[in-house]
């Protein structure tokens, strides 16, 4: 992480929007996770239901329970925290839904 | 990091990753000359920081809040450039001068880029409606 990011941002006339997740090695991994976070930020809208204010995607109409290991959930929680920004909280399961949507979208049509 | 560089006999060691996203559409969903802008970005990053690599088109989306949250889908080219914070600070004026060009000349709502793990944007207001 850049130590002087705010100073660099100021000099460029840019706004720091948020952080992207640690992606490990490889350009493709970096591009994929950056895309996932960008998609999250663009798609999530403030909810209108009983938990108004928590952003969600209006196209997410199915809410199945998805079993997973503790380790996977911890990793999702970490990614969700990194994808969150001020006034735009991303939950671990929203991160899971986004990654699942992208993975399934990559599969060929039946 | 510099220890690795000296062991490998490398003449350059850069530990800060700058990533630019070159879109293929403007904020009105109209195509732009993406190839031209990729070339311009590579030239700018080559001159300023000594090199850069453009990767094939990906899929992207950006929410234009100035247009009521309209979602703009495009197929950006991702350009990676290894540099250093010192070089970014030193060349900030010239880098900014380049980044503003696609924002205005290619009619973008914002120019987005990543420095290490921070995502930054330079925003551009909607042009005044004529008439």
gemmi code that builds the backbone of each chain (N, CA, C; Angstrom):
import gemmi

chains = {
    "A": [
        ("UNK", (0.847, -1.187, 0.000), (0.000, 0.000, 0.000), (0.886, 1.243, 0.000)),
        ("UNK", (0.531, 2.210, -0.840), (1.349, 3.419, -0.924), (1.277, 4.196, 0.400)),
        ("UNK", (2.418, 4.622, 0.888), (2.446, 5.318, 2.183), (1.863, 6.726, 2.055)),
        ("UNK", (2.125, 7.368, 0.927), (1.702, 8.757, 0.761), (0.535, 8.885, -0.206)),
        ("UNK", (-0.420, 7.977, -0.101), (-1.471, 7.933, -1.119), (-2.281, 9.229, -1.153)),
        ("UNK", (-2.559, 9.808, 0.025), (-3.363, 11.029, 0.028), (-2.601, 12.191, -0.605)),
        ("UNK", (-1.311, 12.231, -0.360), (-0.483, 13.276, -0.969), (-0.454, 13.125, -2.486)),
        ("UNK", (-0.286, 11.885, -2.948), (-0.275, 11.634, -4.401), (-1.637, 11.972, -4.991)),
        ("UNK", (-2.704, 11.555, -4.304), (-4.070, 11.836, -4.795), (-4.300, 13.339, -4.910)),
        ("UNK", (-3.864, 14.077, -3.914), (-4.039, 15.535, -3.938), (-3.315, 16.149, -5.129)),
        ("UNK", (-2.096, 15.688, -5.365), (-1.313, 16.240, -6.478), (-1.952, 15.911, -7.829)),
        ("UNK", (-2.642, 14.765, -7.896), (-3.279, 14.359, -9.162), (-4.693, 14.921, -9.290)),
        ("UNK", (-5.175, 15.583, -8.244), (-6.553, 16.073, -8.270), (-7.549, 14.934, -8.232)),
        ("UNK", (-7.163, 13.837, -7.568), (-8.003, 12.634, -7.531), (-8.571, 12.407, -6.140)),
        ("UNK", (-9.609, 11.583, -6.079), (-10.230, 11.203, -4.811), (-9.937, 9.732, -4.562)),
        ("UNK", (-9.515, 9.393, -3.339), (-9.328, 7.982, -2.996), (-10.709, 7.399, -2.723)),
        ("UNK", (-11.146, 6.511, -3.600), (-12.503, 5.954, -3.484), (-12.534, 4.828, -2.460)),
        ("UNK", (-11.493, 4.010, -2.415), (-11.468, 2.906, -1.467), (-10.309, 1.985, -1.779)),
        ("UNK", (-10.263, 0.878, -1.050), (-9.179, -0.069, -1.273), (-9.682, -1.288, -2.023)),
        ("UNK", (-8.816, -1.870, -2.811), (-9.137, -3.123, -3.484), (-8.482, -4.254, -2.696)),
        ("UNK", (-9.049, -5.463, -2.804), (-8.512, -6.567, -1.996), (-7.097, -6.952, -2.402)),
        ("UNK", (-6.390, -7.549, -1.460), (-5.099, -8.152, -1.777), (-5.362, -9.299, -2.746)),
        ("UNK", (-4.664, -9.324, -3.860), (-4.993, -10.308, -4.891), (-3.912, -11.344, -5.107)),
        ("UNK", (-2.781, -11.198, -4.437), (-1.696, -12.141, -4.652), (-1.018, -11.887, -5.980)),
        ("UNK", (-0.218, -12.848, -6.406), (0.548, -12.666, -7.635), (-0.294, -12.824, -8.885)),
        ("UNK", (0.203, -12.250, -9.956), (-0.446, -12.476, -11.251), (-1.346, -11.349, -11.668)),
        ("UNK", (-1.158, -10.917, -12.903), (-1.946, -9.805, -13.419), (-3.417, -10.173, -13.541)),
        ("UNK", (-3.700, -11.414, -13.879), (-5.091, -11.791, -14.102), (-5.868, -11.824, -12.785)),
        ("UNK", (-5.216, -12.305, -11.730), (-5.873, -12.290, -10.430), (-6.169, -10.867, -9.996)),
        ("UNK", (-5.228, -9.979, -10.211), (-5.420, -8.573, -9.840), (-6.573, -7.972, -10.623)),
        ("UNK", (-6.603, -8.227, -11.900), (-7.663, -7.666, -12.738), (-9.025, -8.224, -12.330)),
        ("UNK", (-9.059, -9.511, -11.985), (-10.339, -10.146, -11.666), (-10.923, -9.582, -10.367)),
        ("UNK", (-10.091, -9.471, -9.339), (-10.621, -8.976, -8.071), (-10.939, -7.487, -8.142)),
        ("UNK", (-10.131, -6.735, -8.878), (-10.439, -5.312, -9.038), (-11.791, -5.155, -9.731)),
        ("UNK", (-12.050, -6.031, -10.696), (-13.330, -5.980, -11.416), (-14.477, -6.329, -10.462)),
        ("UNK", (-14.248, -7.323, -9.613), (-15.300, -7.731, -8.679), (-15.672, -6.583, -7.750)),
        ("UNK", (-14.662, -5.884, -7.269), (-14.931, -4.776, -6.350), (-15.594, -3.613, -7.097)),
        ("UNK", (-15.114, -3.342, -8.306), (-15.726, -2.267, -9.098), (-17.196, -2.575, -9.362)),
        ("UNK", (-17.472, -3.835, -9.663), (-18.863, -4.230, -9.928), (-19.717, -4.077, -8.682)),
        ("UNK", (-19.144, -4.471, -7.553), (-19.873, -4.323, -6.290), (-20.235, -2.865, -6.041)),
        ("UNK", (-19.238, -1.996, -6.194), (-19.467, -0.581, -5.901), (-20.522, -0.002, -6.824)),
        ("UNK", (-20.543, -0.477, -8.063), (-21.483, 0.086, -9.029), (-22.885, -0.479, -8.846)),
        ("UNK", (-22.970, -1.730, -8.425), (-24.259, -2.394, -8.436), (-25.072, -2.214, -7.170)),
        ("UNK", (-24.388, -2.094, -6.039), (-25.130, -2.094, -4.788), (-25.867, -0.784, -4.560)),
        ("UNK", (-27.134, -0.902, -4.245), (-27.952, 0.271, -3.969), (-28.477, 0.166, -2.547)),
        ("UNK", (-28.781, 1.304, -1.889), (-29.330, 1.230, -0.541), (-30.619, 0.409, -0.510)),
        ("UNK", (-30.706, -0.524, 0.428), (-31.890, -1.356, 0.534), (-33.100, -0.557, 1.004)),
        ("UNK", (-34.299, -1.054, 0.664), (-35.527, -0.361, 1.036), (-36.309, -1.140, 2.091)),
        ("UNK", (-35.792, -2.278, 2.512), (-36.549, -3.156, 3.394), (-36.333, -2.852, 4.852)),
        ("UNK", (-36.413, -3.936, 5.654), (-36.327, -3.752, 7.099), (-34.939, -3.305, 7.524)),
        ("UNK", (-33.922, -3.525, 6.663), (-32.572, -3.079, 7.001), (-32.166, -1.996, 6.014)),
        ("UNK", (-33.032, -1.011, 5.907), (-32.767, 0.066, 4.952), (-31.398, 0.666, 5.184)),
        ("UNK", (-30.696, 0.985, 4.114), (-29.376, 1.573, 4.225), (-28.289, 0.597, 3.856)),
        ("UNK", (-28.521, -0.701, 4.105), (-27.521, -1.687, 3.685), (-27.677, -1.879, 2.188)),
        ("UNK", (-26.612, -1.662, 1.406), (-26.743, -1.753, -0.039), (-26.971, -3.178, -0.514)),
        ("UNK", (-27.733, -3.319, -1.563), (-27.949, -4.625, -2.153), (-28.195, -4.459, -3.643)),
        ("UNK", (-28.186, -5.566, -4.373), (-28.466, -5.534, -5.800), (-29.925, -5.909, -5.985)),
        ("UNK", (-30.732, -5.043, -6.611), (-32.157, -5.344, -6.763), (-32.418, -6.597, -7.590)),
        ("UNK", (-31.417, -7.032, -8.357), (-31.609, -8.245, -9.174), (-31.411, -9.517, -8.355)),
        ("UNK", (-30.902, -9.380, -7.143), (-30.690, -10.564, -6.314), (-32.010, -10.904, -5.619)),
        ("UNK", (-32.818, -11.755, -6.251), (-34.145, -12.061, -5.727), (-34.186, -13.411, -5.018)),
        ("UNK", (-33.172, -14.227, -5.232), (-33.100, -15.518, -4.540), (-32.176, -15.375, -3.325)),
        ("UNK", (-32.558, -16.003, -2.216), (-31.750, -15.892, -0.994), (-31.491, -17.273, -0.388)),
        ("UNK", (-30.827, -18.154, -1.122), (-30.580, -19.499, -0.583), (-29.492, -19.484, 0.491)),
        ("UNK", (-29.565, -20.467, 1.383), (-28.488, -20.634, 2.367), (-27.338, -21.364, 1.683)),
        ("UNK", (-26.137, -20.844, 1.830), (-24.965, -21.454, 1.199), (-24.006, -21.917, 2.287)),
        ("UNK", (-23.826, -23.249, 2.429), (-22.880, -23.735, 3.443), (-21.445, -23.464, 3.029)),
        ("UNK", (-20.595, -23.220, 4.012), (-19.169, -22.989, 3.718), (-18.350, -23.223, 4.976)),
        ("UNK", (-17.062, -23.327, 4.802), (-16.168, -23.528, 5.948), (-15.955, -22.203, 6.670)),
        ("UNK", (-15.481, -22.308, 7.888), (-15.155, -21.092, 8.648), (-14.066, -20.291, 7.952)),
        ("UNK", (-13.096, -21.022, 7.380), (-11.971, -20.344, 6.716), (-12.462, -19.519, 5.531)),
        ("UNK", (-13.404, -20.103, 4.759), (-13.947, -19.369, 3.610), (-14.701, -18.134, 4.078)),
        ("UNK", (-15.487, -18.298, 5.144), (-16.257, -17.150, 5.631), (-15.330, -16.040, 6.121)),
        ("UNK", (-14.250, -16.442, 6.809), (-13.295, -15.430, 7.295), (-12.674, -14.672, 6.119)),
        ("UNK", (-12.367, -15.409, 5.039), (-11.766, -14.769, 3.866), (-12.778, -13.810, 3.219)),
        ("UNK", (-14.033, -14.252, 3.153), (-15.074, -13.378, 2.592), (-15.237, -12.115, 3.439)),
        ("UNK", (-15.176, -12.299, 4.750), (-15.320, -11.148, 5.650), (-14.196, -10.148, 5.427)),
        ("UNK", (-13.000, -10.685, 5.218), (-11.849, -9.811, 4.989), (-11.993, -9.051, 3.669)),
        ("UNK", (-12.414, -9.768, 2.614), (-12.609, -9.129, 1.310), (-13.719, -8.081, 1.388)),
        ("UNK", (-14.793, -8.416, 2.114), (-15.924, -7.490, 2.226), (-15.496, -6.210, 2.935)),
        ("UNK", (-14.683, -6.362, 3.964), (-14.201, -5.193, 4.692), (-13.361, -4.303, 3.785)),
        ("UNK", (-12.544, -4.948, 2.956), (-11.696, -4.176, 2.047), (-12.513, -3.508, 0.949)),
        ("UNK", (-13.640, -4.128, 0.585), (-14.478, -3.559, -0.483), (-15.407, -2.476, 0.040)),
        ("UNK", (-15.556, -2.396, 1.357), (-16.457, -1.410, 1.940), (-15.845, -0.019, 1.877)),
        ("UNK", (-16.704, 0.945, 1.771), (-16.261, 2.340, 1.800), (-17.195, 3.085, 2.739)),
        ("UNK", (-16.842, 4.338, 3.018), (-17.663, 5.139, 3.915), (-19.080, 5.251, 3.360)),
        ("UNK", (-20.069, 4.879, 4.136), (-21.461, 4.958, 3.695), (-21.862, 3.847, 2.754)),
        ("UNK", (-21.008, 2.867, 2.547), (-21.298, 1.771, 1.618), (-20.697, 0.498, 2.179)),
        ("UNK", (-21.405, -0.099, 3.119), (-20.906, -1.286, 3.809), (-21.234, -2.523, 2.979)),
        ("UNK", (-20.235, -3.322, 2.713), (-20.417, -4.569, 1.970), (-20.302, -5.724, 2.953)),
        ("UNK", (-21.278, -6.644, 2.918), (-21.261, -7.770, 3.851), (-20.516, -8.956, 3.239)),
        ("UNK", (-20.074, -9.891, 4.090), (-19.388, -11.085, 3.558), (-20.245, -11.845, 2.550)),
        ("UNK", (-21.554, -11.952, 2.798), (-22.402, -12.715, 1.885), (-22.677, -11.950, 0.593)),
        ("UNK", (-22.634, -10.621, 0.639), (-22.725, -9.865, -0.616), (-21.482, -10.099, -1.460)),
        ("UNK", (-20.336, -10.169, -0.802), (-19.105, -10.485, -1.523), (-19.209, -11.890, -2.107)),
        ("UNK", (-19.745, -12.841, -1.305), (-19.905, -14.209, -1.793), (-20.829, -14.242, -3.009)),
        ("UNK", (-21.928, -13.494, -2.927), (-22.889, -13.472, -4.031), (-22.243, -12.915, -5.298)),
        ("UNK", (-21.447, -11.855, -5.135), (-20.796, -11.250, -6.306), (-19.819, -12.223, -6.954)),
        ("UNK", (-18.999, -12.876, -6.126), (-18.018, -13.826, -6.669), (-18.721, -15.004, -7.330)),
        ("UNK", (-19.836, -15.455, -6.714), (-20.604, -16.576, -7.281), (-21.235, -16.174, -8.614)),
        ("UNK", (-21.806, -14.967, -8.665), (-22.409, -14.476, -9.916), (-21.372, -14.462, -11.033)),
        ("UNK", (-20.171, -13.974, -10.702), (-19.125, -13.877, -11.733), (-18.647, -15.254, -12.169)),
        ("UNK", (-18.474, -16.145, -11.195), (-17.985, -17.490, -11.531), (-18.991, -18.220, -12.416)),
        ("UNK", (-20.268, -18.134, -12.053), (-21.298, -18.838, -12.834), (-21.446, -18.209, -14.216)),
        ("UNK", (-21.298, -16.877, -14.282), (-21.425, -16.198, -15.577), (-20.341, -16.645, -16.552)),
        ("UNK", (-19.214, -17.108, -16.007), (-18.119, -17.567, -16.874), (-18.417, -18.924, -17.496)),
        ("UNK", (-19.365, -19.674, -16.910), (-19.659, -21.022, -17.416), (-20.412, -20.937, -18.732)),
        ("UNK", (-20.228, -21.899, -19.611), (-20.972, -21.885, -20.877), (-22.462, -22.095, -20.634)),
        ("UNK", (-23.280, -21.517, -21.531), (-24.729, -21.720, -21.454), (-25.045, -23.186, -21.737)),
        ("UNK", (-26.154, -23.707, -21.130), (-26.522, -25.111, -21.384), (-26.957, -25.282, -22.831)),
    ],
    "B": [
        ("UNK", (13.580, -5.705, -1.102), (13.320, -5.615, -2.544), (14.579, -5.211, -3.304)),
        ("UNK", (15.286, -4.168, -2.797), (16.499, -3.734, -3.461), (17.573, -4.808, -3.367)),
        ("UNK", (17.510, -5.634, -2.291), (18.448, -6.731, -2.137), (18.271, -7.736, -3.274)),
        ("UNK", (16.994, -8.040, -3.588), (16.723, -8.935, -4.719), (17.282, -8.327, -5.999)),
        ("UNK", (17.069, -7.028, -6.167), (17.521, -6.359, -7.388), (19.030, -6.468, -7.540)),
        ("UNK", (19.737, -6.244, -6.442), (21.198, -6.301, -6.544), (21.668, -7.727, -6.807)),
        ("UNK", (21.008, -8.704, -6.164), (21.395, -10.099, -6.389), (21.171, -10.512, -7.844)),
        ("UNK", (20.101, -9.981, -8.428), (19.778, -10.347, -9.816), (20.502, -9.462, -10.823)),
        ("UNK", (21.212, -8.476, -10.329), (21.915, -7.577, -11.232), (20.966, -6.665, -11.973)),
        ("UNK", (19.784, -6.410, -11.389), (18.799, -5.562, -12.061), (19.164, -4.092, -11.895)),
        ("UNK", (18.897, -3.316, -12.937), (19.239, -1.895, -12.881), (18.075, -1.055, -12.393)),
        ("UNK", (16.890, -1.669, -12.300), (15.721, -0.916, -11.870), (14.927, -1.748, -10.873)),
        ("UNK", (14.474, -1.126, -9.782), (13.647, -1.812, -8.804), (12.465, -0.906, -8.465)),
        ("UNK", (11.274, -1.315, -8.867), (10.086, -0.492, -8.647), (9.054, -1.305, -7.884)),
        ("UNK", (8.535, -0.767, -6.786), (7.663, -1.563, -5.925), (6.247, -1.032, -5.835)),
        ("UNK", (5.927, 0.016, -6.574), (4.574, 0.565, -6.545), (3.898, 0.281, -7.881)),
        ("UNK", (2.695, -0.295, -7.794), (1.984, -0.670, -9.019), (0.901, 0.363, -9.329)),
        ("UNK", (1.014, 0.957, -10.508), (-0.005, 1.895, -11.005), (-0.801, 1.179, -12.092)),
        ("UNK", (-2.111, 1.158, -11.947), (-2.968, 0.477, -12.925), (-3.961, 1.478, -13.497)),
        ("UNK", (-4.000, 1.595, -14.805), (-4.971, 2.467, -15.475), (-6.016, 1.617, -16.181)),
        ("UNK", (-7.228, 2.129, -16.271), (-8.302, 1.453, -16.993), (-8.682, 2.327, -18.185)),
        ("UNK", (-8.512, 1.798, -19.386), (-8.849, 2.549, -20.596), (-10.173, 2.013, -21.131)),
        ("UNK", (-11.234, 2.802, -21.054), (-12.559, 2.314, -21.459), (-12.711, 2.264, -22.976)),
        ("UNK", (-13.807, 1.652, -23.433), (-14.075, 1.649, -24.870), (-15.346, 2.436, -25.206)),
        ("UNK", (-15.936, 3.054, -24.179), (-17.145, 3.856, -24.411), (-17.062, 5.147, -23.608)),
        ("UNK", (-17.826, 6.153, -24.031), (-17.904, 7.375, -23.239), (-19.091, 7.283, -22.280)),
        ("UNK", (-19.334, 8.363, -21.539), (-20.384, 8.299, -20.525), (-21.781, 8.306, -21.134)),
        ("UNK", (-21.869, 8.528, -22.441), (-23.157, 8.421, -23.141), (-23.291, 7.069, -23.823)),
        ("UNK", (-22.412, 6.132, -23.480), (-22.445, 4.776, -24.034), (-22.043, 4.727, -25.504)),
        ("UNK", (-21.380, 5.752, -25.969), (-20.929, 5.775, -27.370), (-19.475, 5.303, -27.443)),
        ("UNK", (-19.130, 4.531, -28.481), (-17.753, 4.017, -28.574), (-16.723, 5.132, -28.717)),
        ("UNK", (-15.551, 4.905, -28.138), (-14.431, 5.838, -28.309), (-13.280, 5.084, -28.974)),
        ("UNK", (-12.266, 5.810, -29.397), (-11.121, 5.180, -30.059), (-10.183, 4.620, -28.980)),
        ("UNK", (-10.537, 3.430, -28.488), (-9.800, 2.842, -27.368), (-8.334, 2.581, -27.734)),
        ("UNK", (-8.094, 2.101, -28.959), (-6.725, 1.792, -29.369), (-5.842, 3.039, -29.269)),
        ("UNK", (-6.394, 4.184, -29.704), (-5.642, 5.441, -29.620), (-5.288, 5.759, -28.172)),
        ("UNK", (-6.258, 5.596, -27.275), (-6.013, 5.963, -25.882), (-5.065, 4.995, -25.185)),
        ("UNK", (-5.105, 3.714, -25.606), (-4.130, 2.757, -25.064), (-2.726, 3.174, -25.489)),
        ("UNK", (-2.584, 3.540, -26.764), (-1.270, 3.980, -27.253), (-0.800, 5.231, -26.510)),
        ("UNK", (-1.694, 6.165, -26.335), (-1.338, 7.399, -25.633), (-0.918, 7.116, -24.189)),
        ("UNK", (-1.652, 6.201, -23.538), (-1.324, 5.861, -22.138), (0.043, 5.174, -22.060)),
        ("UNK", (0.287, 4.248, -22.984), (1.582, 3.556, -22.978), (2.721, 4.549, -23.212)),
        ("UNK", (2.501, 5.470, -24.142), (3.526, 6.488, -24.396), (3.786, 7.310, -23.133)),
        ("UNK", (2.712, 7.770, -22.510), (2.856, 8.615, -21.322), (3.568, 7.867, -20.202)),
        ("UNK", (3.145, 6.618, -19.942), (3.750, 5.861, -18.841), (5.188, 5.468, -19.166)),
        ("UNK", (5.446, 5.207, -20.446), (6.820, 4.914, -20.864), (7.721, 6.103, -20.617)),
        ("UNK", (7.242, 7.287, -21.001), (8.059, 8.495, -20.821), (8.247, 8.838, -19.343)),
        ("UNK", (7.154, 8.718, -18.587), (7.206, 9.164, -17.187), (7.889, 8.156, -16.266)),
        ("UNK", (7.599, 6.857, -16.494), (8.046, 5.860, -15.517), (8.887, 4.732, -16.125)),
        ("UNK", (9.143, 4.809, -17.400), (10.071, 3.847, -17.993), (9.456, 2.613, -18.600)),
        ("UNK", (8.123, 2.435, -18.499), (7.518, 1.263, -19.125), (6.131, 0.975, -18.594)),
        ("UNK", (5.376, 0.157, -19.312), (4.026, -0.242, -18.898), (3.599, -1.412, -19.770)),
        ("UNK", (2.592, -2.151, -19.304), (2.088, -3.299, -20.053), (0.568, -3.207, -20.149)),
        ("UNK", (0.037, -3.336, -21.365), (-1.419, -3.325, -21.562), (-1.908, -4.757, -21.686)),
        ("UNK", (-2.965, -5.070, -20.944), (-3.556, -6.403, -20.992), (-4.842, -6.358, -21.809)),
        ("UNK", (-5.245, -7.502, -22.362), (-6.441, -7.523, -23.226), (-7.688, -7.038, -22.509)),
        ("UNK", (-8.693, -6.735, -23.307), (-9.945, -6.190, -22.774), (-10.538, -7.098, -21.700)),
        ("UNK", (-11.048, -6.463, -20.641), (-11.826, -7.175, -19.649), (-13.262, -6.683, -19.726)),
        ("UNK", (-14.048, -6.984, -18.713), (-15.399, -6.453, -18.644), (-15.477, -5.557, -17.435)),
        ("UNK", (-16.086, -4.388, -17.578), (-16.148, -3.470, -16.462), (-17.477, -2.746, -16.391)),
        ("UNK", (-17.686, -2.082, -15.291), (-18.899, -1.286, -15.110), (-18.541, -0.100, -14.235)),
        ("UNK", (-19.195, 1.033, -14.487), (-18.981, 2.224, -13.668), (-20.323, 2.903, -13.472)),
        ("UNK", (-20.602, 3.331, -12.251), (-21.875, 3.993, -11.944), (-21.676, 5.497, -12.039)),
        ("UNK", (-22.413, 6.123, -12.958), (-22.290, 7.566, -13.172), (-23.313, 8.280, -12.294)),
        ("UNK", (-22.880, 8.731, -11.130), (-23.806, 9.375, -10.185), (-24.341, 10.692, -10.735)),
        ("UNK", (-23.567, 11.332, -11.631), (-24.045, 12.591, -12.216), (-25.204, 12.355, -13.182)),
        ("UNK", (-25.418, 11.100, -13.551), (-26.547, 10.767, -14.424), (-27.532, 9.860, -13.677)),
        ("UNK", (-27.745, 10.157, -12.428), (-28.746, 9.439, -11.634), (-28.384, 7.997, -11.346)),
        ("UNK", (-27.110, 7.700, -11.284), (-26.690, 6.333, -10.969), (-26.739, 5.392, -12.162)),
        ("UNK", (-26.737, 5.945, -13.359), (-26.775, 5.117, -14.576), (-25.539, 4.205, -14.612)),
        ("UNK", (-25.763, 2.924, -14.897), (-24.644, 1.984, -14.982), (-24.093, 1.957, -16.402)),
        ("UNK", (-22.791, 2.153, -16.517), (-22.150, 2.158, -17.829), (-21.234, 0.928, -17.919)),
        ("UNK", (-21.616, -0.016, -18.762), (-20.814, -1.221, -18.958), (-19.844, -1.002, -20.115)),
        ("UNK", (-18.622, -1.458, -19.954), (-17.677, -1.327, -21.059), (-16.655, -2.460, -21.007)),
        ("UNK", (-15.721, -2.426, -21.925), (-14.682, -3.450, -22.003), (-13.321, -2.752, -21.951)),
        ("UNK", (-12.875, -2.431, -20.736), (-11.642, -1.649, -20.608), (-10.387, -2.481, -20.872)),
        ("UNK", (-9.359, -1.809, -21.327), (-8.011, -2.382, -21.362), (-7.336, -1.968, -20.061)),
        ("UNK", (-6.691, -2.919, -19.411), (-6.004, -2.636, -18.144), (-4.513, -2.463, -18.433)),
        ("UNK", (-3.967, -1.359, -17.974), (-2.542, -1.091, -18.180), (-1.836, -1.050, -16.836)),
        ("UNK", (-0.800, -1.861, -16.704), (-0.037, -1.903, -15.461), (1.336, -1.264, -15.660)),
        ("UNK", (1.756, -0.542, -14.639), (3.047, 0.150, -14.701), (3.708, 0.060, -13.322)),
        ("UNK", (4.874, -0.537, -13.278), (5.616, -0.599, -12.014), (6.482, 0.642, -11.878)),
        ("UNK", (6.332, 1.324, -10.752), (7.072, 2.555, -10.528), (7.370, 2.680, -9.028)),
        ("UNK", (7.523, 3.889, -8.559), (7.781, 4.097, -7.131), (6.980, 5.314, -6.675)),
        ("UNK", (6.742, 5.402, -5.373), (6.016, 6.563, -4.858), (6.768, 7.854, -5.147)),
        ("UNK", (8.087, 7.774, -5.063), (8.888, 8.974, -5.315), (8.682, 9.451, -6.755)),
        ("UNK", (8.680, 8.510, -7.695), (8.482, 8.884, -9.100), (7.062, 9.419, -9.319)),
        ("UNK", (6.076, 8.814, -8.644), (4.692, 9.304, -8.780), (4.583, 10.744, -8.289)),
        ("UNK", (5.209, 11.015, -7.154), (5.176, 12.383, -6.615), (5.903, 13.343, -7.552)),
        ("UNK", (7.050, 12.888, -8.045), (7.877, 13.752, -8.897), (7.176, 14.074, -10.218)),
        ("UNK", (6.470, 13.079, -10.780), (5.852, 13.246, -12.095), (4.352, 13.521, -12.008)),
        ("UNK", (3.873, 13.892, -10.821), (2.427, 14.042, -10.617), (1.799, 15.037, -11.593)),
        ("UNK", (2.457, 16.144, -11.822), (1.871, 17.161, -12.709), (1.696, 16.627, -14.131)),
        ("UNK", (2.727, 15.948, -14.628), (2.645, 15.433, -15.999), (1.676, 14.256, -16.081)),
        ("UNK", (1.640, 13.430, -15.032), (0.683, 12.317, -15.028), (-0.743, 12.851, -15.000)),
        ("UNK", (-0.967, 13.864, -14.168), (-2.298, 14.469, -14.092), (-2.698, 15.049, -15.453)),
        ("UNK", (-1.734, 15.714, -16.099), (-2.028, 16.309, -17.409), (-2.472, 15.244, -18.399)),
        ("UNK", (-1.860, 14.043, -18.306), (-2.309, 12.978, -19.203), (-3.673, 12.447, -18.782)),
        ("UNK", (-3.863, 12.178, -17.486), (-5.104, 11.543, -17.023), (-6.336, 12.399, -17.331)),
        ("UNK", (-6.148, 13.707, -17.348), (-7.278, 14.594, -17.614), (-7.711, 14.520, -19.089)),
        ("UNK", (-6.756, 14.167, -19.949), (-7.073, 14.150, -21.382), (-8.188, 13.163, -21.747)),
        ("UNK", (-8.080, 11.859, -21.387), (-9.196, 10.962, -21.728), (-10.497, 11.369, -21.038)),
        ("UNK", (-10.365, 11.983, -19.855), (-11.581, 12.418, -19.152), (-12.347, 13.459, -19.943)),
        ("UNK", (-11.623, 14.400, -20.536), (-12.294, 15.482, -21.266), (-12.455, 15.143, -22.751)),
        ("UNK", (-11.356, 14.706, -23.383), (-11.418, 14.477, -24.829), (-12.244, 13.240, -25.185)),
        ("UNK", (-12.251, 12.239, -24.317), (-13.043, 11.029, -24.587), (-14.314, 11.006, -23.736)),
        ("UNK", (-14.676, 12.143, -23.177), (-15.965, 12.343, -22.515), (-16.268, 11.273, -21.450)),
        ("UNK", (-15.373, 11.149, -20.469), (-15.581, 10.183, -19.389), (-16.195, 10.867, -18.167)),
        ("UNK", (-16.967, 10.109, -17.406), (-17.472, 10.632, -16.144), (-16.359, 10.706, -15.113)),
        ("UNK", (-15.419, 9.783, -15.226), (-14.278, 9.762, -14.315), (-13.171, 8.934, -14.951)),
        ("UNK", (-11.949, 9.245, -14.592), (-10.810, 8.403, -14.963), (-10.392, 7.663, -13.699)),
        ("UNK", (-10.442, 6.330, -13.757), (-10.126, 5.529, -12.582), (-8.762, 4.882, -12.695)),
        ("UNK", (-8.080, 4.775, -11.568), (-6.786, 4.109, -11.559), (-6.498, 3.589, -10.158)),
        ("UNK", (-5.597, 2.630, -10.105), (-5.230, 2.019, -8.830), (-3.751, 2.261, -8.575)),
        ("UNK", (-3.440, 2.669, -7.349), (-2.043, 2.744, -6.910), (-1.901, 1.754, -5.763)),
        ("UNK", (-1.156, 0.699, -6.012), (-1.058, -0.434, -5.079), (-2.458, -0.955, -4.767)),
        ("UNK", (-2.974, -0.727, -3.548), (-4.302, -1.262, -3.237), (-5.358, -0.169, -3.106)),
        ("UNK", (-5.020, 1.060, -3.498), (-5.989, 2.148, -3.393), (-6.565, 2.462, -4.764)),
        ("UNK", (-7.900, 2.522, -4.833), (-8.573, 2.889, -6.074), (-8.896, 4.387, -6.018)),
        ("UNK", (-8.467, 5.124, -7.050), (-8.656, 6.575, -7.091), (-9.424, 6.955, -8.348)),
        ("UNK", (-10.116, 8.060, -8.285), (-10.823, 8.581, -9.454), (-10.607, 10.091, -9.569)),
        ("UNK", (-10.472, 10.531, -10.821), (-10.574, 11.969, -11.125), (-11.917, 12.130, -11.811)),
        ("UNK", (-12.802, 12.872, -11.189), (-14.161, 13.022, -11.719), (-14.289, 14.201, -12.669)),
        ("UNK", (-15.258, 14.102, -13.586), (-15.504, 15.174, -14.545), (-16.993, 15.488, -14.543)),
        ("UNK", (-17.360, 16.759, -14.408), (-18.784, 17.103, -14.377), (-19.415, 16.910, -15.737)),
        ("UNK", (-20.715, 16.746, -15.733), (-21.432, 16.678, -17.009), (-21.281, 18.014, -17.729)),
        ("UNK", (-21.038, 18.006, -19.045), (-20.941, 19.281, -19.760), (-22.272, 20.011, -19.745)),
        ("UNK", (-22.183, 21.348, -19.789), (-23.402, 22.156, -19.834), (-24.222, 21.779, -21.053)),
        ("UNK", (-25.531, 21.616, -20.854), (-26.400, 21.320, -21.981), (-26.567, 22.570, -22.847)),
        ("UNK", (-26.380, 22.419, -24.158), (-26.514, 23.549, -25.051), (-27.961, 23.966, -25.262)),
        ("UNK", (-28.179, 25.128, -25.838), (-29.518, 25.553, -26.182), (-30.069, 26.439, -25.145)),
    ],
}
model = gemmi.Model(1)
for chain_id, residues in chains.items():
    chain = gemmi.Chain(chain_id)
    for i, (resn, *xyz) in enumerate(residues, 1):
        res = gemmi.Residue()
        res.name, res.seqid = resn, gemmi.SeqId(i, " ")
        for name, pos in zip(("N", "CA", "C"), xyz):
            atom = gemmi.Atom()
            atom.name, atom.element = name, gemmi.Element(name[0])
            atom.pos, atom.b_iso = gemmi.Position(*pos), 0.0
            res.add_atom(atom)
        chain.add_residue(res)
    model.add_chain(chain)
structure = gemmi.Structure()
structure.add_model(model)
structure.setup_entities()
